[in-house]
């Protein structure tokens, strides 16, 4: 492990930024306890010899991010590549000083789940330690301690807690959080709004399972740490999840300030979050009504000689489904709906099925499904292009299902006068930052390859030569399959943002983004 120190001129301490990675084995419903691997540092390293530690390494200038450092160090020190790992947790960074060695450390903690062989990973047998370690052992995370007898590096438990908040939540609440975070990570069917509902339900259930004898500052810090991980569980959908979660935290904070007994506070918190979930059910109705008004005023009135409203969309969204059906029912015109199939999971086909099943007999709604590659044909003659949003940046750019931008560019070329509108809950506005700062979700290539099976010759050859390292381009590899779920649509292509609070402007979006950023700082900055 190469290292480089920067000196703090005020204190003389050498400053180092570190990525520390914990490897976990998680049970699959078999009642077993989660285990974490700790590696015993060898006598050849410069600090903390013969102490238990996570996989650690310096964040170098050439590393794209601390996560890139973590993956590089895991590969160097264990031989494992990304094909054997799943990013489980992103811990909140922190700093501390170890005056005994004259260092100020900034720790970026990560938790990874070790995939077993049935998932295409190498499992524990794939770990090959290098010279920096003299061995490793698996521990129950709750048994890891700061004691001299345990023999860990300084702040070992602090780092572990930041990727395993279950350490402080207690066994029942910890189990609820672990299960809930796994649900958020693995649900690739639900939209952002449904995942936000799930997120605040997880927070509520976690709170209900915590010890209610003492509700103090430590309890509140543990809840905020759990909420941090809920916000980070699916960062590509994180805008909606974060907005809903910080609203829930605001409710919790207000109840904690009341002069009530701990059990009463817990009950009131659970009731308040349940009410929040109930209020969220009317969000789609408000978007739907605003959409119909927008179409009536900006589209239908401009087409007096045309009896059919032509709409193009893609993907599957309960919001879009409800809005399209409402438009067909109430606008008094025939609706020609074109839907792109939306590979690799074919959500567009799902959307078409939902609409056809829910359509009243009296509604004149014709549905045509197009392949993604025929977006230009699908766009010919449309009046409006309707998109959902999984995330909206502070400047109005929209992250949506992959295929959104090519379809929009086709529409701009084929029928430039058609309007492009976004249907979205206001909670999908993300905190401040450039779109380059937002995480990109790359998913298993298996989802893409599955559609080829039985239809494409040579698929087995492609699978054999696919790359599997963290960069996606392994030495000697000849093939790579990308499966990105989301892409950005620039704000200058968008005519209107139709939300649960009406038609929004970029100014409205920027103001909401600032609010999200301030709330994130308020609840998480001092953790």
C-alpha positions, 0 to 999 in steps of 0.5 A: 500500500503506497502512502503519502502524507500531507502536513498540517502546518498549524499542528505539525501533524501529518494528515492522511485520508483513508478508505476503510472497507469492511467485508461482510457475510450476510445470512439469507434467512437462515437465522445466522448472525451477520459476520464481518472480516477483520484483517490482522496487519503484518509486521511489515506495515508502518503503523498499527502492526499486528492489529485487527483492521478493515482493508485500508489504504490512502486516498491518492490523487489519481483515485476518482473517489474514496470508493475507487480507493476502497475497490483498488485496495480490496483488490490489492490486499485480497485479490477480490474484484467487484464481481465478488462484492456488493457495495452494502453501506457508505459510512459518513466520513470522520476525522481523528488525531492519533498523537502517539504517531503524529497523524491526523486521519480522515476515515471514509468507511465502506461496507461490502457484502461478499458474494458467494459462488452461487451469485457468481462471486468467489466467496471466502475462498477467493480471498488471498491476502498480501504482505500487509496482513498476516491473516484474517478472522470473521467476527460477529459485528457486535463482538468487536470492541475497542479493548486492548484485549481485542487488539484492533486499530484505533477507532475500529468500532467508530468506523464499524458503527458508521457502516453497521449502525445495528451495533448501537440499535439493539438486536430487534431494531438492528434486524429491522434496519438490515432487512429494510436496507436490503429491500431498498437495494434489491427492489428494481421494480418500484419507482422512486415514490414507492421506495420513499414510502418504503424508506420512511416505513423502515425508519418507523419500524426501526424506531418502534423496535428500539429500547424505549426506556431512554430516549436521549441525545444518544438515541437521537444520534442512533436514529439519525445514523440509521436514517443516513443509511436509509438515504444512502441505500439507493442513491440513484433514487436517493432524492425522493428517499432523502426528502421523505426521510428528512421530513420524517426526522423533522417530525421526530425532532419536534416530538422529542422536544415535548415533555413526554415519557419515552414510551409516549414519545415512541408512540407519538413518533410512530403515529406521526410517521404513519400520518405522513405515509397517509398524506403521501397517498394524495400526491399522485392525485394532485399531479394528475389534476395539474397534468390534465389542466396543463394539457387542456390549456397548453395542448388541447386548445391549440389543436382545434382541428384534431380530435386525437391527442398523441402522447409518447412515454416510456418506462412504468410509473404509477404516477404516469399511469394515473395521469395518462388514464385521467387525461384519457377520461376527462379531456374529451378527445381520443388518446393515441398513446405510444409507449417504448418497451423500456429494456432491459426490464420492459417496464413500458410493456408493464405500463401498457398492460396496466393501462389496458386493464384499468381503462373504462370501456367508454374511454377512447384510448389506443395503445401502441408499443414500440421497440426502444430502437424505433423511438423516431417512428414512435415520435412522429406526429406526437403532441407531447412527450411525457417523462417521469423523474427519479431525480431532479438536479438543482438546475432542473436537469432530470435523471430518468430511465435509460432511453429517455434522452435518445427518445427526446432527441428523436422527438426534437428532430422529428416533431420539434414543436411537441412539448416535453413535460416532466411528471414528478413529486417535488420530493424528487428534487435533490440537494445542491450539486452538479449532475456529475456529483450524482451517483450512477447506478450500474446494474447486473449485466445478467438482466441484459443477457437474459433477454438474449438467451435463446435468441442470439447466437454466441451469447455464451462466448460473450459471457466467457469474455466479459470483464469483471473488475471494478473498472469494468475493463479487466486485463485481457478481457474482450467484452463488456456489457453495460446495464445503466438504469438512468441518464440525464435529460438537460433542463433546456429540453423541458417545457414544464415540470408538473408536480404535486404543487402545480407547475414548477419553474427552475426557481422553484426547483432551486429553492427546494434543492437548497432546502434539502441541502440545509435539512441534510446538514441539520440532521447529518452534519454533526454525526 
